[in-house]
């Protein structure tokens, strides 16, 4: 394994373990400190919102000065966030205690924004044919982290000691674990992640009068193969956070479960996601197109969330409660790596975007963060029933009808992907005149020749969406409004 893959894998492993140790216990931590269900949803959301705000800055930083500095800075924020998160019980005033948790999660979210740097690093360091398999590999390692997270939760369940007047228990000890793990990630990034040559391209001088953000926005709007991945990753994160937000309170009400039992479900879910990652990795190596893999995942995801709505109810059998979660777990790997690979390939087709790879990946991750920070508040306030509401309902379901937004979103993105069509090299760029840049600093590939001007490239890249039907662009606009 190359050193940079190992560094990125350790960073992803730490991110997944950190997140999955917080999620099962957060609702209990918040209520213990005096917070409500809405406060729980807000704290989940603020984490993703902080990441959303930080991602474009980290992405642009990586384009301008490389990867080491933004990685080290963001991981340092995560260390600080874990320490502040643990300080909640030190405050006797409930508002101050909740504020400490909020600040800790904000700092953690700012630190977690470096997840976008991994995709940018892979896109810059590897040729297109290696990106899907490498991204799937890194995603699989993250799933290992999620699978072993229940072991950490089981260990923390017996924690009971004092440090300088602060009582450390199973709930706030999670913060200390976050700080320790992110220190490990800091060390790995410092010693194992080599910097890459900074891309300097003449196209930047050619377009120096254009605002760089408007330039990237035009590329996103004009090329559906760049634009649709933004919708796909939003769906991915929204539906993922739908489960993350709903499972702990729903399982507690329906089955009487606590953090440990819920973490076991997350562990089983992570094992299946890891299995799905290996399947995606293998199928990609066998030549299955990212487009087909992505559409398959979207279809299964919609079916799984329908099952979630109908099978989560009071006193349900355990297997009925867990089955739709596991179905969704299988679908998520088909939404992740293939979507990133399709996006990176489409960005490669625009020579005008050379030097902005990190920023484009950051913008894509911002779309993921929108799904991440919108889902918890929506689910907690509009979709998830309180125990009293479940008592008053006739169907005894844990969700109301608004929960059907999750499968509906999957269907809408599937339609949008279908309308955009299957991308190919000929649609992104003319093989006889230019191909995507395949020269990378960590491979032996040679640079491909590029002759056409950026305007012509942009025109060719969007020919499919603009010539087949105006509905392609209309559908994209509708999703953006939602």
N, C-alpha and C positions, 0 to 999 in steps of 0.2 A: 504494500500500500504506500502510495506517495505521501511524503510528509505533510503536504498541504491538505490532502484528503483526511489524514489522521487528525490534524488540527481542527478542521471544520467538523469532523465527526465528533470529537470531544466537546466542542462548543454546542453542537446540536443535542448531544446526549445530556449535557448539563441543562440546557433549556427545557427539554422534555421532562426530565426528572423534577426540575424546579416547578414547572407548571402543574404537573400531575400530583405533586405533594400538597400544593396549595388548594387546588380545586375541590377535592373531597371534603376538606375540613373548613373551608372558608365560611360557609353558611353557618356552621356551629360557632366559629370564632367570632363572627359578626354579632350573632344573637347573644352570645355570652357577654360581649362588651356593651350590649344594649341597643344594637341595631335591628332593623326590620328586614323583611324580604326584599323590599325595594332598595334598601341600602346595600344589601348583598348583590343585587343586580347591578347597581351603580358601581360598586367596587370592581366587579368583574369587567364592566365596560370601560372604566377609566384606565385600566391596564392597557387594553388594546388601543384606546384613544391616544395615550401617551406614545405608544409605539408608532401610531399613525403620524403624529406630529414630528417625530424624530427621524423617520425613515428617509425623507427627501434630503435632509441635511447630511445624514451619514452617507447616502448614496453619492451625493455631489462631492462630499469630502473624499470619498474613495476614488472618484474620477480625477480629482485635482491633485491629491497627495498620496494615493495608494491606500492599502487596506490596514496596515498594522496600527496606526494611530487611532482611527475610528473604532477599531475592535477593542483596543486596550481601554479607551475612554468609556465606551458603552459598558464593557464588563465591569469597570470600576463602579459605575452607577448601579449596576445590579447588586454588587456586594453591599454598597451603602443601603440600597433599598431593602435587602434582607434584614439588615441590622435594625432599621427603623420599624419594619413590620413586626419584629419581635418585641418592640417596646410598648405595644398596646396596653397590656395589663398594668404597666407602670403608672398609668394615669387613672385617678379615681373618678374624674369627670368623664361620663360616657362619650360626650362629643369630642373631647381631647383624645380619648382612646381610639375612637373611630377615625379621627383625623390622622393619627399615626399610621393606622393601617392603610388609609388612602394614600398618604405620602409615600409609604413603603412600596405600594403597588404602582404608583406613578413612576418612581425611580426605577422599579423593575421593568416597567413597560418601556421606558426610555432606553434601558439597557438591552431589552429584547429586540429593539429595532435593528440590531445588528444581524438578525436573521436574513435580512435582505442582502447583506454583504456576501453571504455564502453563495447565493445564486449568482450574484454579479461576478464573484471570483471564478466560479465554474464556467460561466459564459465567456469570460475573458481568457481563461487559462487552457480551455479544452476545445477541440474541434466539435462541430455540431453532432457528429455521429457518436460521440462519447458522452454527451451531456445528459441524455435521458437516463442511461444506465448509471452514471455517477450520481445524478440527483436522486434516483431511486435508491441507490446504495446509502446515501446520506440520510434519506428519509427513513429507510429501514433501520438505521442505527438509532434515529430518534425514537422509532417505535420500540426498540429494545429498552430505551430509557423509560418510556411510558409503561412498558411491561414490568420492569423491575421496581417502579415507583411504589407499588403496594408494600414491598419489603421495607422501604424507608418509613412508610406510614405505620406499619406494624411495629417497627423499632421505636418510633416516636410515641406510640401509644403508651409506653411505660415510662416516659421521661417525667421526672419530678425532682427538681433541685432549684437552688437559688444562686444567682450571680449578682453580687453587689446590690442586694436588696430587690432585684427583679426575680420574681418567681417564674421559672421556666416549666411549662406544662406541655402536653401533647399538641396544643393548638399554636402557641406562639413559638415553640421550638422549631417550627417549620422555617421561620425567618432566619434562624441561626444556620440551619442546613443550607438555605439558599446562599447565604454569604460564603460558606465554606466551599460549596460546589463552584461558585463563580470565581473564586480565587484559583481553583484548579484549572478552570477554563482560561483564565488570564495567563497562567504560566504556560499552558499548551500553546496558546496563540503567540506568545512572545518568542518561544524557542522553535516552533515547528512551522510557522506560516511565513514563507518567503514573500517578499514584495514583488510585484510584477512591474514591468516597464510601463510607464504612463503613456497612453495613446495620444499622440499629437497628429492631427489630421488637417490637411489643407482645406477641407470643406468648412472647418470652423472659421477660417479667414474669409472664405468665400461668402459665408453667411453671417459675418460678424455684425452686420447691421440688424439682424433679426434677433429678437428676444429668444433666448435658448428655451425658455419654458413654453412659449407660444409655438416654437418649432416642434417640440416634442408633442404638444397637444394636437397640432395639425396631423402629425403622423398617426396618433392614436385614433383620431376621428376619421381620417381618410382611408385607412387600411383596416378592414374588418378583422384581418388575421392578427393585427396588433390590438385592436379594440376589444374583440370578444373575450380574449383571455382575462381582461380586467373584470368582466362580468362573471366569468367562470370561477375565478379565485375568490370573488366576493361571495358567490354561492357556497363554495367550499367552506370558507371560514364561518359564514353565517350558520350553516347547518351543523358544522362541527361544534360551534359555541352553543347552538341550540341544545345539543345533548349535554354538553359540559354544564350548562346552567340549570337544566331541568332535572338531571338524573338524581342529584343528591336530595333535594327536597321531595321529589316524587317518590324515590325509593324509601325515604324515611316515612312518608305518609302511607304509601301503599303496602310496604313490606316491613316497616319498623327498622330499617337499616340505619347504621351510623357510618362514619367516615371510612372505617376499615373495610366493611362489606362493599361499599361503593367503590373503593379503590381496587378491589378485586375484579369488579366488572371492568373498570378502566384497564386493568392489567390484561384481562382476556381480550378486550377490544384492541389493545395495543399489539398483542400476539397476532391477531388476525390482520391488523393493518400491516404488520411486518411481513406476514405471509403474502399479503397482496402486493407489497413492495417487491418481493422476490419474484412474484409472477410477472409484474410489470417489467422488471429488469430482464427476465428471461424472454418474454414475448418481444420486447424491444430488440434484443439481440437476434431473435429469429426473424426479424423483419416486419413485424406487425406495425402498422402506422400509428403514430400518436393520435391521429384524428379518430380512428376506430376505438382505440383504448379509452379515449376521453368520453366519447359518446356512450360507450358501454357503461362507464362509471356513472354518468349522469342519469341514465335510465334506472340502474339498480338503486341509486341514491334516492330517487323519487319514490320508488316502491318501498324502500326501507322506512322512510319517514311517514308514509301512509300507515304502515304497520305500527309505528311508534304511537301515533294518535289513537288508534283503535285498541291497542293492547296494554296501555298504561292506565290501569284503573285500580281502585281500592281493593285490597285483598286478592290481587291477581296471583296466579301461579308464577313462581320464579322464572321458569323457562319461557313463559309468554312475555314477561317483562324484559328479559334479556335478549331474546331472539332478534327483534328488530334493531337493537343496538349493534349486534354482531353483523347483521346484514349491511348496515351502514358502514361498519368498520371495513368490510371487504371493498366497498365502493370508493372510499376516500383515496386510496393509492392511485386509482385510475383517473382521479381529478387533479392530482398534484403534479408529479413529474412530467406526464405527457403535456399538460397545459404549459408548464414552464419551458419545456423544450420547443413547443410550437411557437411560443412567444419569442424565445431567443432566436429561433430561425427567422422569424418575420423581421425582427429588429436588424439582424444581419443583412437583410435584403435592402436596407436603407443605408447607403454609404454616408448620408448626411448625419446619421446617428452615431457614427464612429466617435469614440471618446465620451459618449453619454451612456454607455452600457450600464454602468452602476446606477446612474440616475433613473434610467428606464426600469431597471429591476426594482429600484426603490419605489417608483410610482406604482408598479404592479403590486408590490407588497402593501402600499397604502390602501389599495382597493381591498386587499385581504383584511387590513385593519378596520376598514369601514364595516365589513361583515362582522369582525370580531367585537367591535365596541357597540355596534347597534343591536346585536342579538341578545346580550344579557338583559339589557333594560326592556327590550320588547318582550322577551320571553317571560321575565319575572313579573312584569306589570300587566301585560295584555294576554298572554297565552297560558301561564301557569296558574292553576287554581290554588287558593289557600285551603287548608284542611276544612275550614268552615264552609267554603264554597263547594268543596267535594261532598260534604255532608248534605248540603241543600240540593245538590243536583240529583237527577234521576239516573243518569248513566254511571255515576261515581268515577268518571274519568278525571285524570290529573290535569288534563289540558282542556281548554274550551276550543271553539271552532277556529279561532285565530291561529291556532297551531298549524293549521293546514297551509299556512304560508310557506313552510319548509318544503313540502313536496311540490307545491306550485312553483316555487323558485327554481327547483331542479328542472321541472318541465319547461319553463320559460327559457332557461339557459340552453337546454337541449335543442329547442326550436331555433334559438339564435345561432347556435353552432352549426346546425344544419343549413340555415340560410346563408351563412358565411361560406359554406362549402369546404371541401377538403383542400388544404393548401398543398402546393407542390413546388419544386424548385422552379418550374417554368412560370408559376404564378407570382412568385416572389421576385424572381429575377430571371432574365433571359440567359440560358446556359451558354449560348454562343458569344455573348458580349460581356457578361459579368456574373460572378458567383459570390456567395457570401464569403467574407474573409475567414479563412481557415488557418492562417498562420497564428500560432499561439506560442507564448514564451516557454511553455512546459511540454511541448510536443515537437516532433520533427516535421510537421506539416509545413508546406511551403505556401506563401501567400498567393491567393488567386488574383487574377487580373481583373481590374474594374475600369470600365471605360465610360459608362453612361453617366450623365449628370444626375444629381439628386432629384430634380423635378421629374425626369423621365423614369427613374426608379420608382418614385412614389406613384406615378401614374400606372405603371405596370403592376405594382403590388396591389393596387385597389381595383384593377380591371374586373376581376371576378365579381366583387361586391357591387360595382357600379353598373356593369353591363347586363348581368343576368336579371336583376330585379331591384327596383327602388325599395322593396320591402326589407331588404337586408339592412339598409341604413335606418329605415323607420323603426324596425324592431330594436335596433341598438339604442335609438333615442328613447324609446319607451322604457327600456330597462334602466337607462341612466336616471330617468325621472323617478323610478321607483326607489 
